[in-house]
Each structure stands twice: as structure tokens, then as C-alpha cells.
């Protein structure tokens, strides 16, 4: 029961039409059957009589839990006007097991528009096709509500219990244009949607591969443990669960619309996989917890494979949004739309890029844990002795929050020279679990370089750290990011004469600017802007040797020494180990003044 006299999160989507609330949508909140509102989504709502404060939730909210059971239900006012208050059974059948990708939201939006436009064409109204689609765009929630009510009215799903030694038939139901299994039976089903999914007489099945999405079971594939997995391609939003069949019967629970949960003994695994995994493969894996001990408990892990050291991989990117969110292996010509999904969910996330040179491979993976997510970190070490730490440097504030104990780095695994796979759990709340079959070296040691600079911080602000050599640079590529409040140069990628690459700052490969060639007389020029609400950030970049170095707007650096780039959301400070226009300084941490008329040297080591 949701309590009164306290703060409550309102669900991120309407629990009738199941579309995400948009800012300004008229929302009615359902607090244990008592309705509050209507109020515009985004502004929150307060009932002074009961002392109830309702706030809009987010898909990544860790305050109220992972599922709608930890949130107050919300409805579009227009959707609730079309139907009665949803029953508990309806809400259970339409609850998402996890938040789907943005691409699924877009697909369902298009499908709903097409459905309504098609229905309008059958009303014998002389309305052109273009106008029907235009009208349908303004009635998407209402159309989805009507479709959901119709599907609930026509439901025929039921719990299933079948004998594995006999033929097995499946009956299907369509929801939002997607096919789900409604029930399975040993009896032949004579309908247009029925299909036989197992033929009796062969070797008895010892493994069941269950294809699921956020709403329920899409497909069942019976197999033998010693055989290869089902042949399939990874597809966004679809996940496989491997279930050992230890008895002669199979029981699956229905939610009223479709089959939802496999019931078996031993307990069904709480891990889903992007590709089907055989039972022997699962037994070979080691599982490593990387989240802090006090992290919100996850009851389902969606495990994504990351291919390491494949010859086609040209680099890796890691998303950090208050904690580790995802890891990605880059290939030439790849689709970069994944940045869009993560930016929508985590607009303040940082992207740490790790370019790989020819012949370079990741040889070791290290990790650290502490009391909170900010103590978490990963470190990738290559066979060329290059190390990239992913996570926040441990500041005095973070050290204090960990009981003044510095979180120690521990080797998680040592990788072979051949390609291997690392699995990580995908969740709106961050990565909680890693898995690999590779073992660790118990005698391995790690030496962490000490940054020459360290920015002063105010309040709870912490900076990410990156560094790269400015020697022998032949090309520089800026990353130009447009945020909600401003645009900036968030980082730089350096190409060296020996073919190797390195980068500093926040790098997104879908936001790269023009690559500039370094000339013998080139210097690194960065124009900064200071904003009280944002902080110092670079807004322009060039290598133009004719630039007036006396300009108060530009910071001019020679291409020598090491550049340290400290960055937080939307702003940065630079550390330089070289002589530059402020005199003969061995190392300095510099940032623009509040007026941007000059630069402040926060720290300096004089030669």
C-alpha cells in the first residue's frame, strides 16, 4: 500500500495506453485507488489536505524501484475518460518487465498511427490518406487505449501444463502488432494462428530456450543440452532465457493476455541473454558483482555480450551516468544510433572512448567497488601497457564516504590473445553484474599513474580524468556536443605519427567534427566560455598558426608534453605539462576566469 503524507513518484508512462508521458500531458495519479489530479506531467502535484506530493518519475529513477510496483500509477486524463479504472489483472498483464528501447516506443507509435488510419479508411469517409494519418497522429494514446481494451476483452490465454513426450502446439495472440504465445497444449489446435512447436518421437528435450521481451514470451524452442543453440540473430528488445528441463512436464504461467513465466524445478534463472546460451556455456561462466553493496537489488539481469579483441574492433566506448551504464565495441561503418537511446535516458551521462591501434588488444580488466556507485570503476589494460580508468577519481569527498578507505583495484580477468566475450547486465539503473569464462591472475599487480594536476571542486562536483601526449601528433579531431543548455567542445581525438590514437575528454563518435592536419608550426588553440550555471567549457577549437595568440578568448598550447583534460557535465579544466604562453611552467592546471578575459592558473609547478 502506498503511504500518505510523503513523496511519491508517478509512473513514467500511462498505465492504460502504455506510452511515455510527455511534459505537459494531463495526468491523473492513482494512489491505492484514490485519484489525484489532473495535473501537467513535469510539474508535480501536491494535495495539502493529505500531505501527498507527487513528482514525475524517470526510467532511470533509483528512488522508487525498478517496476511500477514502486511507483504511483499514472494515467492520461484522456485515456481514463475512455474506460473504467483499470483492474489489477489488466495492470499485471500490461506491466513491463523492463523499460523497452526507444526504438520499440517509436515502432509502437508508428503502428498505432497506421492502425487508426486504416480503421478510418473503413468508415467510408471521403478523407484523403494524408489527412487520415495527420488526424491519427493526434489520437495515438486514445487509439492505443481502445486497442488495449479490445485485446483484454478478446483474451483467451491461460496457464499451460504439457507433457514433453507428446506433440506440443502453440496458440498465438497479437498485441500492438507483435506475436506472443497465448498458451501451449498437447492437443492439436485448429486456428489460423496455431503452430506445432514440438513433434513427439525424437530425442527428449533437455533444454528450453525462451524468447522474451518486456511484455512476455514470444517463442519457445526445445533442444538437447549437448546440441548447439538455436540459430538466430541478436535483435533489439528480444532476450533469451535458458531453462533446464528436469522432468517430463512443462508449466508456464499466463498473465491473462499471453504466457509470461516458465515454472520449473530447479528455479528458473533470473538472467536473460541477448543470444541463446547453451547449458554447458552457462556452467563455464564466472559472475562478478560490480555494484556497491547498498545498491538497489535487481531481480532480473539482461546480459549483453561485449566482444573483446576481435580484429574488426577499432575501439570501445563506455557510458557513465552516475554509474557504469553500458560498454560498446566499435567497428567501421557501424550504426551509431545507440547513442540516442542512452542520451534520452541519461542526458548528463559521460562517454569515455578507448581507441585501439593496430595490434593492440585488451589484456586485463580490473575493477573496484565501495559503498556507493561513485566508488565503482573499471580499468582496461592493453598489451601495449596503456591503461584507461573508467569512473571518477577518488576525491576527498568520495574517500570520506567510503570510511576513509581507498577502494582497491582487483583484477577481474586476464584475457587471451584470441577474441573473447565479456557479458554485462543492462539496466536503467546501471551495470550490476559482469560475466566471463576467463580467469584472473591472482598474482597480478597494478600501478596507477598519479595525475600531475587536480582541479579544485565546489560542493559535490567531481571531475573525470583523461590524459594524452601532445608529442608527434599528426591529426586532431574534436568532439562537438550540443547539450540542452549549450554547445561545447567536449573532447579531442589525437592521431600520432606511429599510427596510434588517444583521446581526452567526453567523446561520442556520432558527434565528431572535422579532422584537422597538424603543420610544423601548429599550436593547439581552444576558446573558452565561462557560464555561472554551467562552468568553464571549450566552445571553439583550431590549429591555425595565424591565430592571434594575444587574444583573451583563446588558450594557445604548443604540441608538446602531456595534456590532462578534467571534465564534468558540460565543462572542463585542462592540465598541461609544457611551456606555454604564460611562461616557463613545468605543469599547470588552467581554466578561464568568470569573465573569460584571462585564464586562471589553479596549480603550477615552476621549472
Protein Blocks (a to p, Z undefined) as FASTA:
>chain_A
ZZehiacdddfbdfklopacdehiacdddeehiagddddehjapadfknopacddddfkl
cknojblklpccdddfklmmmpccddfklmmmmpcfbdcdfklmmmmmmmmmmmmmmmmm
mnopacdfklmmmmmmmmmmmmmmmmmmmmmmmgcbdcddddfkbccddddddeehiacd
fbdcfbdcddfkbccfbdehiacdfbdcddddfkbcfbdcdddfklccddddddehiacd
ddddfbfbdcdddehjacfbdcddddddfbdcfbdcdfklmmmpccddfbdfkbccdfbd
cdddddehiaklgbdcdddehiafbdcdddehiafklmmmmmmmmmmbccddddddehia
cfbdcddddfbfklgccddddfkopacdedddddfklmmmnoopacddddfbdcdfbdcd
ddddddfkbpfbdcdfbdcdfkbccdddddfbdcddehjbccddddddfehiabdcdddd
ddfkbccdfbdcdddfkopacdedjddfklcccdddddfkbccdddddddfknopcdfbd
cfbfkbcfkbmkbccdddehjddddddehiacdddddddfkbccfbdcddddfkopaccd
fbacdZZ
